[in-house]
């Protein structure tokens, strides 16, 4: 078999098409699906077992574990699945892919999704040029989906054709008598083969050919199958290259799950393979040597993945902690996830309200971090650092919008149950809190945009006096936010300690902010009139001061909302 440099370039181009499809599909999903698809997927993956069943069903239908894991990675990248949910689906995909092995063994048939890719583009092109954003997002998703599977198909087509040239691997027959060393060697070969051909089914076919030709025996064929389970994870890891931290973690979780499975099977290798061999020969009654090897390998593949899932499903949290430790969250990639609210079945009303309260605590903490970023932005000089920090503030603003909607939706569901008048009042208060917290996030983003506007060409920077006044205003806002956190923190204070906090301090700070704003407003008119700085600089300056005053009002509103319910509880 000849494999030229031109063939290698086609392989790289196929990889590029695959990655571009992954990126486009993920972005289209994020724009179009949003909360609706998130709710459907959440309902299907409410716990580990349903997540595994979902992965099994999807993979059995589309006949490709690689396709399933790539879609899971894209869902995680789009924020439609959490890392914990994705691990369950990936485990199920490993079981679902064994259906393909049985079909190959019995019928030699495999559905090719890539064949539908080009016809799909015909439906996607009118949507892509639609003026409605929702239809355009659907078009982007269809194009990304098509490109992704076209890329996967092209990767297989342009890889070295080992499937039709198995004689290239005949040399491996010289390494079959090294005992356990041969098993490790063939495991590595199976991993590399699957990474090259980008299809576990193709590796299974190669394995069957090698066993049928007598180059290797059943045990070494099993070693190749184990290697295939590791090698098939390369597709998801390639897809995750263009994704965020959570997507890369999901891909690594797939690799971790399969590697751990291979490790424990290696310790029980001979008893496990002998048990599968006995099952095929004695229980299934398969006696034909050539057919028996095929069935034994398929049975081993199924038994391994079922047993591995049954064992590893109890260690989902450990896998999650491991991948989070290996791939830490980048500072600019703040993870968006509700930590305390279970979006499946609701708990009791009291417990549900408590969970929502803890989530509001996290919301308030995130808003405080957002304001700290705005303070840093004011002093960031380098363009690259400034743009990175501004983008992070933009992301926080989107996160605050999503948190408000999801917490409010959860509280609405809670309010549909039987509640006491006190609980209903509590929920109304919490709804007001999250509304005001989101408004604080909007104010922080408006401050960042004003700072960004002053850096544009032709804009004069703030004077030293203006900077000093903004520092004083920011310090007042900082103090107000700190005081707000002390009052509203539900997880760190008892009811008595919250009530005992002097809320008048928050109102005093707000009065200081108002008085300082009025003082600076009058001084600004004088300075502009005296040509201390130009009119546009004065406009930007007062935009900053005015937005700070609004932010202070929102902070007081949060405090009032929280204290109203506390007073009613104690009255």
C-alpha positions as CSV (number, residue, x, y, z in Angstrom):
1,X,0.0,0.0,0.0
2,X,1.3,3.4,-1.0
3,X,0.6,6.4,1.2
4,X,1.8,9.7,-0.3
5,X,2.3,13.2,1.2
6,X,-0.9,14.2,-0.7
7,X,-2.8,11.5,1.1
8,X,-1.4,12.9,4.4
9,X,-2.6,16.4,3.5
10,X,-6.1,15.0,2.8
11,X,-6.0,13.4,6.3
12,X,-5.2,16.8,7.9
13,X,-7.9,18.5,5.8
14,X,-10.4,15.9,7.0
15,X,-9.4,16.6,10.6
16,X,-9.9,20.3,9.9
17,X,-13.4,19.7,8.5
18,X,-14.2,17.6,11.6
19,X,-13.1,20.2,14.1
20,X,-14.9,23.0,12.2
21,X,-18.1,21.0,12.2
22,X,-17.7,20.4,15.9
23,X,-17.3,24.1,16.6
24,X,-20.2,25.2,14.3
25,X,-22.5,22.5,15.7
26,X,-21.8,23.5,19.3
27,X,-22.3,27.2,18.6
28,X,-25.6,26.5,16.7
29,X,-26.8,24.4,19.6
30,X,-26.0,27.1,22.1
31,X,-27.9,29.8,20.1
32,X,-30.9,27.8,19.2
33,X,-31.5,25.1,21.8
34,X,-30.7,27.1,25.0
35,X,-32.9,26.2,28.0
36,X,-35.3,23.9,26.1
37,X,-32.8,21.3,25.1
38,X,-31.1,21.7,28.5
39,X,-34.4,20.8,30.2
40,X,-34.9,17.7,27.9
41,X,-31.4,16.4,28.4
42,X,-31.6,17.1,32.1
43,X,-34.8,15.1,32.3
44,X,-33.1,12.2,30.4
45,X,-30.1,12.3,32.6
46,X,-31.5,13.0,36.1
47,X,-29.4,10.3,37.6
48,X,-26.5,8.0,36.7
49,X,-28.7,5.1,35.6
50,X,-30.9,7.2,33.2
51,X,-27.8,8.8,31.9
52,X,-26.3,5.4,31.0
53,X,-29.6,4.3,29.4
54,X,-29.6,7.5,27.3
55,X,-26.1,6.9,26.1
56,X,-26.9,3.2,25.3
57,X,-30.0,4.2,23.3
58,X,-28.4,7.0,21.3
59,X,-25.3,4.8,20.4
60,X,-27.4,1.8,19.5
61,X,-29.5,4.0,17.2
62,X,-26.7,5.8,15.4
63,X,-24.3,2.9,15.6
64,X,-21.3,4.9,16.6
65,X,-19.9,5.5,20.1
66,X,-17.5,8.1,18.7
67,X,-20.5,10.0,17.3
68,X,-22.3,9.9,20.6
69,X,-19.3,11.0,22.7
70,X,-18.6,13.8,20.2
71,X,-22.2,15.0,20.6
72,X,-21.9,14.7,24.4
73,X,-18.7,16.9,24.3
74,X,-20.5,19.4,22.1
75,X,-23.5,19.5,24.6
76,X,-21.1,20.0,27.5
77,X,-19.3,22.7,25.5
78,X,-22.7,24.4,24.9
79,X,-23.6,24.2,28.6
80,X,-26.5,21.8,27.8
81,X,-25.1,19.0,30.0
82,X,-23.1,19.1,33.2
83,X,-19.9,17.1,33.5
84,X,-21.5,14.6,35.9
85,X,-24.4,14.0,33.4
86,X,-22.0,13.6,30.5
87,X,-20.0,10.9,32.3
88,X,-23.2,8.7,32.6
89,X,-24.0,9.2,28.9
90,X,-20.5,8.3,27.9
91,X,-20.6,5.1,30.0
92,X,-23.8,4.1,28.2
93,X,-22.2,4.8,24.9
94,X,-19.6,2.2,25.6
95,X,-22.3,-0.4,26.1
96,X,-24.3,0.8,23.1
97,X,-21.3,0.4,20.8
98,X,-21.2,-3.3,21.5
99,X,-24.4,-3.6,19.4
100,X,-22.3,-2.6,16.4
101,X,-19.8,-5.4,17.1
102,X,-22.6,-8.0,17.2
103,X,-24.0,-6.7,13.9
104,X,-20.6,-6.9,12.3
105,X,-20.2,-10.4,13.7
106,X,-23.6,-11.6,12.4
107,X,-24.6,-9.4,9.5
108,X,-21.5,-7.4,8.6
109,X,-23.7,-4.3,8.3
110,X,-23.2,-0.8,9.8
111,X,-25.3,2.3,9.3
112,X,-23.3,5.2,7.8
113,X,-24.5,8.5,9.1
114,X,-22.1,10.4,6.8
115,X,-24.3,9.3,3.8
116,X,-27.0,11.7,5.1
117,X,-24.6,14.6,5.5
118,X,-24.8,16.1,2.0
119,X,-28.7,15.9,1.7
120,X,-28.9,17.6,5.1
121,X,-27.0,20.6,3.7
122,X,-29.8,21.0,1.2
123,X,-32.2,21.6,4.1
124,X,-29.8,23.7,6.0
125,X,-28.8,26.2,3.4
126,X,-32.2,28.1,3.3
127,X,-32.2,28.3,7.1
128,X,-28.6,29.6,7.1
129,X,-29.6,32.7,5.1
130,X,-32.8,33.3,7.0
131,X,-33.3,36.7,8.6
132,X,-34.7,35.1,11.7
133,X,-32.0,34.4,14.2
134,X,-33.6,31.2,15.5
135,X,-33.8,29.7,12.0
136,X,-30.3,30.8,11.2
137,X,-29.1,29.0,14.4
138,X,-30.8,25.8,13.2
139,X,-29.1,26.2,9.9
140,X,-25.7,26.5,11.6
141,X,-26.4,23.4,13.7
142,X,-27.3,21.4,10.6
143,X,-24.2,22.6,8.7
144,X,-22.0,21.8,11.8
145,X,-23.7,18.4,12.2
146,X,-23.1,17.6,8.5
147,X,-19.5,18.8,8.4
148,X,-18.8,16.9,11.6
149,X,-19.9,13.5,10.1
150,X,-18.4,14.3,6.7
151,X,-15.1,15.0,8.6
152,X,-15.4,11.7,10.5
153,X,-16.1,9.8,7.2
154,X,-13.2,11.6,5.5
155,X,-10.8,10.8,8.4
156,X,-11.6,7.1,8.0
157,X,-11.4,7.2,4.1
158,X,-8.0,9.1,4.1
159,X,-6.3,7.2,6.9
160,X,-3.9,4.4,5.9
161,X,-6.1,1.5,4.7
162,X,-5.3,-1.1,7.2
163,X,-8.6,-2.8,7.1
164,X,-8.2,-3.8,3.4
165,X,-4.4,-4.4,3.9
166,X,-4.3,-6.5,7.1
167,X,-1.2,-8.2,5.7
168,X,0.7,-5.1,6.9
169,X,0.2,-6.4,10.4
170,X,1.3,-10.0,9.6
171,X,4.6,-9.2,11.2
172,X,2.9,-9.2,14.6
173,X,2.7,-13.0,14.4
174,X,6.3,-13.0,15.5
175,X,5.4,-11.5,18.9
176,X,2.6,-13.8,20.0
177,X,4.7,-16.0,22.3
178,X,5.8,-13.5,24.9
179,X,3.1,-14.4,27.4
180,X,1.7,-11.4,29.3
181,X,4.1,-9.2,27.3
182,X,2.2,-10.1,24.1
183,X,-1.1,-9.0,25.7
184,X,0.3,-5.6,26.6
185,X,1.9,-5.2,23.1
186,X,-1.3,-6.1,21.3
187,X,-3.3,-3.7,23.6
188,X,-1.0,-0.9,22.5
189,X,-1.4,-2.0,18.9
190,X,-5.2,-2.0,19.2
191,X,-5.1,1.5,20.7
192,X,-2.9,2.9,17.9
193,X,-4.9,1.2,15.2
194,X,-8.2,2.7,16.4
195,X,-6.6,6.1,16.7
196,X,-5.5,5.9,13.1
197,X,-8.6,4.5,11.5
198,X,-11.0,6.6,13.7
199,X,-13.5,3.7,13.9
200,X,-13.7,1.0,16.5
201,X,-15.8,-1.1,14.1
202,X,-12.9,-1.0,11.6
203,X,-10.5,-2.2,14.3
204,X,-12.9,-5.0,15.2
205,X,-12.9,-6.1,11.6
206,X,-9.1,-6.0,11.5
207,X,-9.0,-8.1,14.6
208,X,-11.4,-10.7,13.2
209,X,-9.3,-10.9,10.0
210,X,-6.1,-11.5,12.0
211,X,-7.8,-14.2,14.1
212,X,-9.3,-15.9,11.0
213,X,-5.9,-16.0,9.3
214,X,-4.4,-17.6,12.3
215,X,-1.9,-14.8,13.0
216,X,-3.2,-14.4,16.5
217,X,-5.3,-16.4,19.0
218,X,-8.4,-15.4,20.9
219,X,-6.6,-13.9,23.9
220,X,-4.5,-11.6,21.8
221,X,-7.7,-10.6,19.8
222,X,-9.2,-9.7,23.2
223,X,-6.1,-7.5,23.9
224,X,-6.7,-5.7,20.6
225,X,-10.3,-5.1,21.6
226,X,-9.2,-3.6,24.9
227,X,-6.8,-1.3,23.1
228,X,-9.7,-0.3,20.8
229,X,-11.7,0.9,23.9
230,X,-8.8,3.3,24.7
231,X,-8.1,4.3,21.1
232,X,-11.8,5.2,20.4
233,X,-11.6,8.0,22.9
234,X,-9.3,10.0,20.6
235,X,-12.3,11.2,18.6
236,X,-13.9,12.9,21.6
237,X,-10.6,14.4,22.6
238,X,-10.1,15.8,19.1
239,X,-13.6,17.3,19.3
240,X,-12.7,18.8,22.7
241,X,-9.7,20.7,21.3
242,X,-12.0,23.5,20.1
243,X,-14.2,23.3,23.2
244,X,-14.1,24.9,26.7
245,X,-12.6,23.5,29.9
246,X,-15.8,21.5,30.7
247,X,-15.7,19.9,27.2
248,X,-12.1,18.8,27.6
249,X,-12.9,17.4,31.0
250,X,-15.8,15.3,29.5
251,X,-13.4,13.9,26.8
252,X,-10.8,13.1,29.5
253,X,-13.5,11.4,31.6
254,X,-14.2,9.1,28.6
255,X,-10.5,8.3,28.5
256,X,-10.3,7.8,32.3
257,X,-13.3,5.5,32.3
258,X,-11.9,3.3,29.6
259,X,-8.3,3.2,30.9
260,X,-9.5,2.3,34.4
261,X,-11.6,-0.5,32.9
262,X,-8.7,-1.9,30.9
263,X,-6.5,-1.9,34.0
264,X,-8.8,-4.0,36.2
265,X,-9.5,-6.4,33.3
266,X,-5.8,-7.0,32.9
267,X,-5.6,-8.2,36.5
268,X,-8.4,-10.7,35.8
269,X,-7.5,-11.3,32.1
270,X,-7.4,-15.1,31.9
271,X,-10.3,-15.9,34.2
272,X,-12.4,-13.2,32.4
273,X,-11.6,-14.5,28.9
274,X,-12.1,-18.1,29.8
275,X,-15.5,-17.3,31.3
276,X,-16.6,-15.6,28.1
277,X,-15.2,-18.5,26.0
278,X,-17.2,-21.0,28.2
279,X,-20.4,-18.9,27.8
280,X,-20.1,-18.9,23.9
281,X,-19.2,-22.5,23.6
282,X,-21.4,-24.1,26.3
283,X,-24.4,-21.7,26.7
284,X,-24.7,-20.3,23.2
285,X,-23.6,-23.6,21.6
286,X,-21.3,-22.1,19.0
287,X,-18.8,-24.8,17.9
288,X,-17.6,-23.7,14.5
289,X,-14.0,-22.4,15.1
290,X,-14.1,-19.4,12.8
291,X,-17.6,-18.3,14.0
292,X,-16.7,-19.0,17.6
293,X,-13.8,-16.5,17.6
294,X,-16.1,-13.8,16.2
295,X,-18.8,-14.5,18.8
296,X,-16.2,-14.7,21.6
297,X,-14.8,-11.3,20.7
298,X,-18.2,-9.7,20.5
299,X,-19.3,-11.3,23.8
300,X,-16.1,-10.2,25.5
301,X,-16.7,-6.6,24.2
302,X,-20.2,-6.6,25.6
303,X,-19.3,-8.3,28.9
304,X,-16.3,-5.9,29.4
305,X,-18.3,-2.7,28.9
306,X,-21.3,-3.8,31.0
307,X,-19.1,-4.9,33.9
308,X,-17.0,-1.8,33.6
309,X,-20.0,0.4,33.6
310,X,-21.5,-1.5,36.6
311,X,-18.3,-1.0,38.5
312,X,-17.4,2.6,37.5
313,X,-20.9,4.0,37.8
314,X,-20.4,4.1,41.6
315,X,-17.3,6.3,41.1
316,X,-18.7,9.1,38.9
317,X,-17.9,11.7,41.5
318,X,-14.4,10.4,41.8
319,X,-13.9,10.5,38.0
320,X,-15.3,14.1,38.0
321,X,-12.9,15.2,40.8
322,X,-10.0,13.5,38.9
323,X,-10.5,15.2,35.6
324,X,-11.2,18.6,37.3
325,X,-7.8,18.2,39.1
326,X,-6.0,17.3,35.9
327,X,-7.7,20.1,33.9
328,X,-8.2,23.1,36.2
329,X,-10.8,25.7,35.3
330,X,-9.2,28.7,33.5
331,X,-9.8,32.0,35.2
332,X,-11.5,33.4,32.1
333,X,-13.7,30.3,31.7
334,X,-16.0,30.6,34.7
335,X,-18.1,27.5,34.9
336,X,-21.8,28.1,34.7
337,X,-23.7,25.5,36.8
338,X,-26.4,25.6,39.5
339,X,-24.7,23.8,42.4
340,X,-27.5,23.3,44.9
341,X,-30.7,23.2,42.8
342,X,-31.6,19.8,41.4
343,X,-33.6,20.4,38.2
344,X,-35.2,17.0,38.4
345,X,-37.8,16.1,41.0
346,X,-38.4,18.8,43.7
347,X,-37.8,18.1,47.3
348,X,-40.1,19.3,50.1
349,X,-41.1,23.0,50.0
350,X,-38.8,23.9,52.9
351,X,-35.8,22.1,51.5
352,X,-36.4,23.5,48.0
353,X,-36.4,27.0,49.4
354,X,-33.2,26.3,51.3
355,X,-31.5,25.0,48.2
356,X,-32.6,28.1,46.2
357,X,-31.3,30.3,49.0
358,X,-27.9,28.7,48.8
359,X,-27.9,29.2,45.0
360,X,-28.7,32.9,45.6
361,X,-25.6,33.0,47.9
362,X,-23.5,31.8,45.0
363,X,-25.2,34.3,42.7
364,X,-24.3,37.2,45.1
365,X,-20.7,35.9,45.3
366,X,-20.4,35.8,41.5
367,X,-21.8,39.4,41.2
368,X,-19.1,40.6,43.7
369,X,-16.4,38.9,41.7
370,X,-17.8,40.6,38.6
371,X,-17.5,44.1,40.2
372,X,-13.9,43.3,41.3
373,X,-13.1,42.6,37.6
374,X,-14.5,46.0,36.7
375,X,-12.2,47.6,39.2
376,X,-9.3,45.7,37.7
377,X,-10.4,46.7,34.2
378,X,-10.1,50.4,35.0
379,X,-6.3,49.9,35.7
380,X,-5.5,47.4,32.9
381,X,-3.1,49.0,30.4
382,X,-2.1,46.2,27.9
383,X,-4.7,45.7,25.1
384,X,-4.5,41.9,25.2
385,X,-5.1,41.8,29.0
386,X,-7.8,44.4,28.7
387,X,-9.7,42.5,25.9
388,X,-9.4,39.2,27.8
389,X,-10.8,40.8,31.0
390,X,-13.6,42.6,29.2
391,X,-14.6,39.3,27.5
392,X,-14.7,37.7,30.9
393,X,-17.0,40.4,32.2
394,X,-19.3,39.9,29.2
395,X,-19.4,36.2,30.0
396,X,-20.3,36.9,33.6
397,X,-23.1,39.2,32.4
398,X,-24.6,36.3,30.4
399,X,-24.1,34.0,33.3
400,X,-26.0,36.3,35.6
401,X,-28.9,36.5,33.1
402,X,-29.1,32.7,33.0
403,X,-28.9,32.3,36.7
404,X,-31.8,34.7,37.2
405,X,-33.9,32.8,34.8
406,X,-33.1,29.3,36.1
407,X,-33.5,30.2,39.8
408,X,-36.8,32.0,39.1
409,X,-38.1,29.0,37.1
410,X,-37.2,26.8,40.0
411,X,-38.9,29.0,42.5
412,X,-42.0,29.2,40.3
413,X,-42.2,25.4,40.3
414,X,-41.8,25.4,44.1
415,X,-44.6,27.9,44.5
416,X,-47.0,25.6,42.6
417,X,-47.0,23.2,45.6
418,X,-48.8,23.6,48.9
419,X,-47.1,26.4,50.8
420,X,-47.7,28.4,53.9
421,X,-48.3,32.1,53.6
422,X,-44.8,32.6,55.1
423,X,-43.2,30.4,52.5
424,X,-45.0,32.2,49.7
425,X,-43.8,35.5,51.1
426,X,-40.2,34.1,51.3
427,X,-40.4,33.0,47.6
428,X,-41.6,36.5,46.5
429,X,-38.7,38.0,48.5
430,X,-36.2,35.7,46.8
431,X,-37.5,36.5,43.4
432,X,-37.0,40.2,44.1
433,X,-33.4,39.4,45.3
434,X,-32.4,37.6,42.1
435,X,-33.9,40.4,40.0
436,X,-31.9,43.0,41.8
437,X,-28.7,40.9,41.7
438,X,-29.1,40.6,38.0
439,X,-29.5,44.4,37.8
440,X,-26.2,44.8,39.7
441,X,-24.6,42.5,37.0
442,X,-26.1,44.7,34.3
443,X,-24.6,47.8,36.0
444,X,-21.2,46.2,36.2
445,X,-21.3,45.4,32.5
446,X,-22.4,49.0,31.7
447,X,-19.4,50.3,33.7
448,X,-17.1,47.9,31.8
449,X,-18.5,49.1,28.4
450,X,-18.0,52.8,29.4
451,X,-14.3,52.0,30.3
452,X,-14.0,50.2,27.0
453,X,-15.4,53.2,25.2
454,X,-12.9,55.6,26.7
455,X,-10.1,53.5,25.2
456,X,-11.3,54.0,21.7
457,X,-9.2,56.1,19.3
458,X,-9.7,59.8,19.7
459,X,-11.0,59.5,23.2
460,X,-9.1,61.4,25.9
461,X,-8.3,59.4,29.1
462,X,-9.7,60.4,32.5
463,X,-7.8,63.0,34.4
464,X,-6.0,62.2,37.7
465,X,-8.7,63.9,39.7
466,X,-11.5,62.0,37.9
467,X,-9.6,58.7,38.5
468,X,-9.3,59.6,42.2
469,X,-13.0,60.3,42.5
470,X,-13.9,57.0,40.7
471,X,-11.6,55.2,43.2
472,X,-13.6,56.7,46.1
473,X,-16.9,55.8,44.5
474,X,-15.7,52.2,43.8
475,X,-14.6,51.9,47.4
476,X,-18.1,52.9,48.5
477,X,-19.7,50.4,46.2
478,X,-17.2,47.7,47.4
479,X,-18.2,48.4,51.0
480,X,-21.9,48.3,50.1
481,X,-21.5,44.9,48.3
482,X,-19.5,43.5,51.2
483,X,-22.2,44.6,53.6
484,X,-24.9,43.1,51.3
485,X,-23.1,39.7,51.4
486,X,-22.9,39.7,55.2
487,X,-26.7,40.3,55.4
488,X,-27.9,37.9,52.7
489,X,-25.6,35.0,53.2
490,X,-27.8,32.2,54.2
491,X,-25.2,29.4,54.4
492,X,-22.8,31.1,56.7
493,X,-25.2,32.8,59.2
494,X,-28.0,31.6,61.5
495,X,-31.3,33.4,61.4
496,X,-30.5,35.2,64.6
497,X,-27.2,36.5,63.4
498,X,-28.7,37.8,60.2
499,X,-31.4,39.7,62.0
500,X,-28.9,41.2,64.4
501,X,-26.8,42.7,61.6
502,X,-27.3,46.5,61.5
503,X,-28.9,46.9,58.1
504,X,-28.9,50.7,58.6
505,X,-25.2,50.6,57.7
506,X,-26.2,49.6,54.1
507,X,-28.6,52.6,53.9
508,X,-25.9,54.9,55.3
509,X,-23.5,53.8,52.5
510,X,-26.2,54.3,49.9
511,X,-26.8,57.9,51.2
512,X,-23.0,58.5,51.0
513,X,-23.0,57.3,47.4
514,X,-25.9,59.6,46.5
515,X,-24.4,62.6,48.2
516,X,-21.0,62.0,46.5
517,X,-22.7,61.5,43.1
518,X,-24.4,64.9,43.5
519,X,-21.2,66.6,44.6
520,X,-19.3,65.2,41.6
521,X,-22.1,66.1,39.2
522,X,-21.9,69.7,40.2
523,X,-18.1,69.7,40.0
524,X,-18.2,68.1,36.6
525,X,-20.3,71.1,35.2
526,X,-17.7,73.5,36.6
527,X,-14.7,71.5,35.2
528,X,-16.2,71.3,31.7
529,X,-17.0,75.0,31.8
530,X,-13.4,75.8,32.9
531,X,-12.0,73.5,30.1
532,X,-10.3,71.2,32.6
533,X,-11.4,68.4,30.3
534,X,-13.5,68.2,27.2
535,X,-17.3,67.5,27.1
536,X,-17.0,63.9,25.9
537,X,-14.7,63.0,28.7
538,X,-17.1,64.6,31.1
539,X,-20.0,62.5,29.6
540,X,-18.0,59.2,30.0
541,X,-17.0,60.2,33.5
542,X,-20.6,61.0,34.6
543,X,-21.8,57.8,33.0
544,X,-19.4,55.9,35.3
545,X,-20.5,57.9,38.4
546,X,-24.2,57.7,37.5
547,X,-24.0,53.9,37.0
548,X,-22.3,53.5,40.3
549,X,-25.2,55.3,42.0
550,X,-27.7,53.0,40.3
551,X,-25.6,50.0,41.4
552,X,-25.8,51.3,45.0
553,X,-29.6,51.5,44.7
554,X,-29.8,47.9,43.5
555,X,-27.6,46.8,46.4
556,X,-30.0,48.4,48.9
557,X,-33.0,46.8,47.1
558,X,-31.4,43.3,47.7
559,X,-30.9,44.1,51.4
560,X,-34.5,45.3,51.7
561,X,-35.9,42.2,50.0
562,X,-33.9,40.0,52.3
563,X,-34.7,41.9,55.5
564,X,-38.4,42.1,54.8
565,X,-38.8,38.3,54.8
566,X,-36.5,38.0,57.9
567,X,-38.7,40.5,59.8
568,X,-41.9,38.6,58.9
569,X,-40.3,35.4,60.1
570,X,-39.6,36.9,63.4
571,X,-42.8,38.8,63.8
